[in-house]
Amino acid sequence: MNKVQFTETVLRDANQSLMATRLPYSDYADILPTMDKAGYYSVECWGGATFDSCLRYLKEDPWERLRNIRKNMPNTRLQMLLRGQNLLGYKHYHDDVVEKFVELSIKNGIDVIRIFDALNDFRNIKTALEATRKYATPRTVASGCISYTQSPVHTVKKYVAMCKELKEMGFDTICLKDMAGTMSPYEAEGLIKGIKDAVGDIPLILHTHCTTGMAYMTLLRAIDSGVDIIDTATSCFSNGTSQAATETLYYALTQMGYDTGLDEDVINKVNDYFKPIKQKYIDSGLINPKSMATDSQALVYKVPGGMLSNMIANLKDMHAMDKFDEALLEIPNVRKDLGYPPLVTPLSQMVGNQAVVNVLMGERYKQISKEIKNYFKGEYGIAPAPVSQELQDKIIGAGNKPTDCRIEDSKRTGQEFADAKAALGDLARTEEDIMSYICFPDQTVKFLKERRAEEEHHMKYSITEA
């Protein structure tokens, strides 16, 4: 019997795509022991935007969240998404910081580290892979991830070559990350058959979204073509800008004779648990109807789910939702100017934010973000295709060239740790606190100060009661 395994995304990408990663741990803590019995290949629960969201919006320690999930799901592989040299932020970190982050992630409970670079510049995932190998446990899986997109320079031949390189680098699995849900069934068949022929029996994973309405067709054709693992979301948190439904695909694949390893009763209980939680956020307005809809225009502007929900949230905050359609139309123009980067974090946010600024300012590139400037300087890696020469000249000066080397080479001074420890003083209790500060300094200081104030309040209250 052919086998297809499932990665459940409700704890990370499903809620990131539908509600901008605002799902607190307290909402799902009670269902974790049940999820542990479902038979998933893995549960994606950390990384991506969860770290930032915990500190910035939810007043949670992301490391404590991970430890709690681990404690309540001892039998399931816990998975995270890591942005290579970006870690979970929006800039490149030094190699010693990347290594320490991976070490702490594994120490606190992560089993599967899915590592990608937004530009598919694999120089930027090498350090994270080496660290994963260095600190691996018997359950650790290093998954090399390719950011999938379509453009004049993204061909089957190019993707096959990328997969060969990931295999040679020593990854255990390879994931195709179709973050905008634009991969068609036809494209999936040709791509996956080509990759399978090239890399042999290394497990192949497909991650896609329902944004354009093609996910179910694409996943079934991909499975027929040899995909081993698929990413899905419990059905009440599926569809729209999220992933395809776990139970639906379980049902279809079981009838087709595939062994999924899933327990039907358990996955239905998981969905029943999350139904009122989703409704709560629909009622509060945190889940916007636009995030739940199918929009075939995404085939044109290539916007991934998390990018779309964040863009909606930002425009609502600025009282500028009337500019939504115009901003969407501007995204492909900005992407072309940047040399057709895949729209995945951090590039998705950078391109989306610049498109919004272009529209709101009424003039293209009247104001250019620091991140876009750094991109043109070469600090994010090599662009897939030539960038706009006019825009490059405007940013770095006519006649100047961007750097063509990996900017973090040989930077293992330990200075960032020393500086972070000194800056935090007695606010920092652990290496994890220091790492949080390195990734998100302002948010971490605010969180740690509030943590201390709350503890002092409780201590004062306890003494008064005594």
C-alpha positions, 0 to 999 in steps of 0.5 A: 500500500502506498503511503502519504503522511500529513503535517498538521499546520493549525498551530502555526501556518494555518492561523498565521495565514488566516489571523496573522498568527494571533492564536495564543497558547491558552486557546489550544493547550487542552487539545494537545494531548489529543493531537499527540495521538493523531498519527501526524508525520509532524505538527508545525507549531513554531517558527515563522511569525510565531516568535514575533507574534508571541512577544509583540501581541500575545505577551507570551514567551515563545520558548515557554510556549515551545516547552509546553507544547513539547510536554503535552505532545511527547510522541509527535515530531514538533516542527518549525520553519526557520528562515536560514540566516534570517532566523525568524527576523528580517535581517541576516544574523551572524553564524554564531547566532544562527548556530545558538538559535538552532541549538536552543530550538532543539534543546527546547523541543523542536524535532523537524527544522524546515530551513529555507532562504527567501531567494533560494540562495543556499549559501544562506541555509548552510550554517543552519544545516550544520548546526542542526547536524551538530545538535541533532537528537535521534528524532531530529530531521533537517528539511531543506526547503525551496521557495516556489514561485513562477517567473521567466527565470523559474523553470523545472530545470532550475528547481530540479538543480536546486533539489540536487543541491539540497540532497548533496548538502545532506538534508534528510527531506526536501520541501517545495514551499508554494506559499502563494498557492499558485502551483497548478496540477499540471506544474506539480506533475512535471516538477515532482516527477522531474525531482523524483527522477533526479533525487531518488528516494529522499522524502519529498514534501509539498506545502501549498495554500488554498488561496487560488483554489487549486490546492486540492487538485494540486496535492492529489496530482502531486501525490500521484507523481510521488510526493511523500508528505503533505501539509494540511490544516484541520478543516475549520482552519483550512481553505482561504489563505490557509492549507487544504483540509486534513480530514478531507484529504484523509478521506479521499486518500483512504478511499484511493488506497493510501495509508496515511497513518492518521486516526480518523476519530482523533483528527475529527476531535481536533477539528471539533475543538477548534471550531468555536475558537475560529468562530470567536475570531471571526466574531471579533473581526480578527479573521477577515472574510478576505482571508477565508475566500478563494481569489484566483487573482493571486495567480497574477500577484502571487501573494501568500496567505500570511502576507495577505492577512498581514497586509489587510491588518496593516491597511485596516490599522492605517484606515486605508482598506480602500487602497487594497486592490490598488496595492495588490496590483502594485505587488507584481510591479515591485516584484519585477523591479526586485528581480522576481524574488519568491514572495516568502518572508521576509521578501513577501513583507518587504515587497508588500510593504513597498507596494503599499507605500508606493500606492499611499504616497502616490508616487513609486519609490518616493519612499524606500524602506531600509530593507529594500535598500539593503536588498539592492546592496546584496545583503539578502543574497543573489536576486533570481533575475536582474533587478531594475537598473534605474532603481538600483542606481537610485539606491546604491548609486550609478556604477556601483555594484551590490556585494556578491558574497555571503555577508555573514562569512566568518563573523563568529565573534560572540559580540552580539551575545555579550552586548545583548547580555549587557543590555538586558542586565538582570532582566535576562535569566536564560540564554533563551531570553538573550536570544529573544533580545537579539532577534527582537530587542524592543519587543523582548525588553518590553516583554521581560519588563512586564514579566518582572512587574507581574511577578513583583505584583504577585509577590507583593499580593502574596505577602499582603495575603499572608 
